[in-house]
């Protein structure tokens, strides 16, 4: 019984402090991490670089090298969703407002992906990543293939 009384007094004290400060609502901090989501149509020629002969994703062979030259495995960040291979990269060295380059690696190839983007305010105190320009292996990517922090790789091979 003594425990319940102490608990009630504590709860009422917290609510009283909240009212005394004149706050009507507790503000939540929010932050959208610097994310780059890459989608590859699993029926495209490009997708074959990321798939095993069984049609499953070769997650053990896929990694990337970030702008800080750190190689990071994407084992838990590559999946097939509907008709796409989905690669999810969260890296705080991206979206600097300057050209940031990552090297996406698979078992046989590597592709240099350079992005120009920054974290922009969403108006509610949050900042979200926004792509402005993308280059894959030195070739500019048409704006129709990216928006926000989503990049859809073209169906044609990336390197010749």
Secondary structure, DSSP 4 states (H G I P E B T S, - for coil): -HHHHHHHHHHHHHHHHHHHTT-SSPPPP-----EEEEEEETTSTGGGGGB-TTSSB-GGG-EEE-TTS-EEE-TTSEEEETTEEEEEEE-TTS-EEEEEEEEEE-SS-EEEEEEEEEEEE-SSS-EEEEEEEEEETTEEPPGGGEETTEEEPPSS-S--
